[in-house]
Amino acid sequence: MGAALAVSPALDKAQAATRVAAGNKTAPAGDAKAAAITARRTLGTGKAAFKVSALGFGVMGMTYNRSWHPDKKQCVRLLREAMDRGVTLFDTAIIYGPLNNEELTGEALGEFRGKVNVTTKFGHEVINGKATGRQDSRPATIRRYCEESLKRLRTDVIPMFYQHRFDPNTPVEDVAGTIADLIKEGKVLRWGMCEVSPDTIRKAHAVYPLTAIQSEYHLMHRDVEKNGVLDVCRELGIGFVPYSPMNRGFLGGDLNEYTEFDPHNDNRTTHGFTPEAMRANYRIVNVLQRFGRERGMTAAQLALGWLLQLLQVWLTIGNKRQ
Ligand SMILES: NC(=O)c1ccc[n+]([C@@H]2O[C@H](COP(=O)([O-])OP(=O)(O)OC[C@H]3O[C@@H](n4cnc5c(N)ncnc54)[C@H](OP(=O)(O)O)[C@@H]3O)[C@@H](O)[C@H]2O)c1
């Protein structure tokens, strides 16, 4: 079992971010500036096992929740460049956009299915292309979402289908049973869940083995160390994918008290990114920058490297570190 990171590299910073997983190895001569992602991790165990690049690529911010969006051609180019540099795990969801993030990912990577894995997520209700704010993980809805995602992603199989959020109106056993059927039918290869409790993980895993849990985890948000999620992943052999590994860009050092977010397309405004909070917390970035300066590393590299190392420890020996 292992962990892979769902990170969204900035267009002009992709090289810095990709270096982390590569352990600072650079690509062969002739492409001296490029970094290669060589590290691999296996998420899940047994029939749920999934070998992926240690550093994944979170596609969300290219169309959703991150204020400014680069133009589509640039996004397609960057996604393919990430693939060329060795990223094999790309992360999207139906709700991102909604829908246009899957469409972008399908356009960029659909023709490379088999070589790369695009994981996606169902659960947030989307009607006529609009989010309703409700959850809908009823079996018939999962099936419909699956068919629609396959079309948008331009593929015939989803390498890993996550439940994006727990649906209080649908027993988790029904969700797991539906996914098991989709796996039997060859439409989905593996499954995962996001932001769920250890109890829910146990119930779901008993019906069909989970490959990965995806929850928020970074230097400034360490709930999964305390709420039993990493412990249950280790016990059951389930992988872990930490999302927002740079706290939505903050740990990279480019956000500060003067940063303005688009209130219509940036959820950081609802995640406590006030000027006061950013001013107070910037000292965390300063510590990373100071530590990195003497070692030739950026704050972003340190934030990702910390996660890559720590998760290995948590998922193998847990909190019995001495
Ligand atoms: N399962 C879930 O519920 C869930 C929730 C949220 C996210 N996710 C997944 O996690 C992925 C990543 O999440 P995220 O975008 O919230 O967080 P993140 O990876 O912590 O932050 C991404 C931002 O960091 C900045 N950045 C990237 N590389 C940098 C570098 N080298 N130096 C400085 N800044 C750098 C970029 O900002 P700029 O481009 O603005 O410069 C980028 O938009 C998403 O794409 C999605 O796949 C999943």
PDBQT file of the ligand as one rigid body, heavy atoms in Angstrom, charges set to zero:
ROOT
HETATM    1  N1  LIG A 401     -11.316  14.865  -3.064  1.00  0.00    +0.000 N 
HETATM    2  C1  LIG A 401     -11.564  16.121  -2.789  1.00  0.00    +0.000 C 
HETATM    3  O1  LIG A 401     -12.571  16.426  -2.139  1.00  0.00    +0.000 OA
HETATM    4  C2  LIG A 401     -10.634  17.191  -3.282  1.00  0.00    +0.000 A 
HETATM    5  C3  LIG A 401     -10.751  18.502  -2.815  1.00  0.00    +0.000 A 
HETATM    6  C4  LIG A 401      -9.847  19.449  -3.298  1.00  0.00    +0.000 A 
HETATM    7  C5  LIG A 401      -8.853  19.090  -4.202  1.00  0.00    +0.000 A 
HETATM    8  N2  LIG A 401      -8.771  17.807  -4.634  1.00  0.00    +0.000 N 
HETATM    9  C6  LIG A 401      -7.715  17.367  -5.584  1.00  0.00    +0.000 C 
HETATM   10  O2  LIG A 401      -6.462  17.858  -5.182  1.00  0.00    +0.000 OA
HETATM   11  C7  LIG A 401      -5.862  18.581  -6.260  1.00  0.00    +0.000 C 
HETATM   12  C8  LIG A 401      -4.971  19.682  -5.727  1.00  0.00    +0.000 C 
HETATM   13  O3  LIG A 401      -5.726  20.527  -4.898  1.00  0.00    +0.000 OA
HETATM   14  P1  LIG A 401      -5.591  22.105  -4.808  1.00  0.00    +0.000 P 
HETATM   15  O4  LIG A 401      -5.460  22.707  -6.147  1.00  0.00    +0.000 OA
HETATM   16  O5  LIG A 401      -6.681  22.523  -3.901  1.00  0.00    +0.000 OA
HETATM   17  O6  LIG A 401      -4.301  22.331  -3.928  1.00  0.00    +0.000 OA
HETATM   18  P2  LIG A 401      -2.729  22.402  -3.978  1.00  0.00    +0.000 P 
HETATM   19  O7  LIG A 401      -2.174  21.343  -4.861  1.00  0.00    +0.000 OA
HETATM   20  O8  LIG A 401      -2.388  22.433  -2.550  1.00  0.00    +0.000 OA
HETATM   21  O9  LIG A 401      -2.461  23.852  -4.576  1.00  0.00    +0.000 OA
HETATM   22  C9  LIG A 401      -2.425  24.090  -5.960  1.00  0.00    +0.000 C 
HETATM   23  C10 LIG A 401      -1.894  25.499  -6.222  1.00  0.00    +0.000 C 
HETATM   24  O10 LIG A 401      -0.572  25.600  -5.739  1.00  0.00    +0.000 OA
HETATM   25  C11 LIG A 401       0.148  26.530  -6.525  1.00  0.00    +0.000 C 
HETATM   26  N3  LIG A 401       1.442  25.929  -6.894  1.00  0.00    +0.000 N 
HETATM   27  C12 LIG A 401       1.655  24.805  -7.610  1.00  0.00    +0.000 A 
HETATM   28  N4  LIG A 401       2.951  24.541  -7.747  1.00  0.00    +0.000 NA
HETATM   29  C13 LIG A 401       3.584  25.548  -7.105  1.00  0.00    +0.000 A 
HETATM   30  C14 LIG A 401       4.950  25.839  -6.890  1.00  0.00    +0.000 A 
HETATM   31  N5  LIG A 401       5.904  25.047  -7.360  1.00  0.00    +0.000 N 
HETATM   32  N6  LIG A 401       5.245  26.951  -6.166  1.00  0.00    +0.000 NA
HETATM   33  C15 LIG A 401       4.288  27.756  -5.666  1.00  0.00    +0.000 A 
HETATM   34  N7  LIG A 401       2.946  27.519  -5.848  1.00  0.00    +0.000 NA
HETATM   35  C16 LIG A 401       2.621  26.418  -6.557  1.00  0.00    +0.000 A 
HETATM   36  C17 LIG A 401      -0.670  26.818  -7.773  1.00  0.00    +0.000 C 
HETATM   37  O11 LIG A 401      -1.211  28.100  -7.651  1.00  0.00    +0.000 OA
HETATM   38  P3  LIG A 401      -1.356  29.088  -8.918  1.00  0.00    +0.000 P 
HETATM   39  O12 LIG A 401      -1.574  28.264 -10.130  1.00  0.00    +0.000 OA
HETATM   40  O13 LIG A 401      -2.540  29.909  -8.536  1.00  0.00    +0.000 OA
HETATM   41  O14 LIG A 401      -0.094  29.873  -8.959  1.00  0.00    +0.000 OA
HETATM   42  C18 LIG A 401      -1.768  25.775  -7.697  1.00  0.00    +0.000 C 
HETATM   43  O15 LIG A 401      -2.988  26.232  -8.211  1.00  0.00    +0.000 OA
HETATM   44  C19 LIG A 401      -7.060  19.068  -7.092  1.00  0.00    +0.000 C 
HETATM   45  O16 LIG A 401      -6.713  19.355  -8.420  1.00  0.00    +0.000 OA
HETATM   46  C20 LIG A 401      -7.984  17.886  -6.983  1.00  0.00    +0.000 C 
HETATM   47  O17 LIG A 401      -7.607  16.904  -7.916  1.00  0.00    +0.000 OA
HETATM   48  C21 LIG A 401      -9.631  16.853  -4.183  1.00  0.00    +0.000 A 
ENDROOT
TORSDOF 0
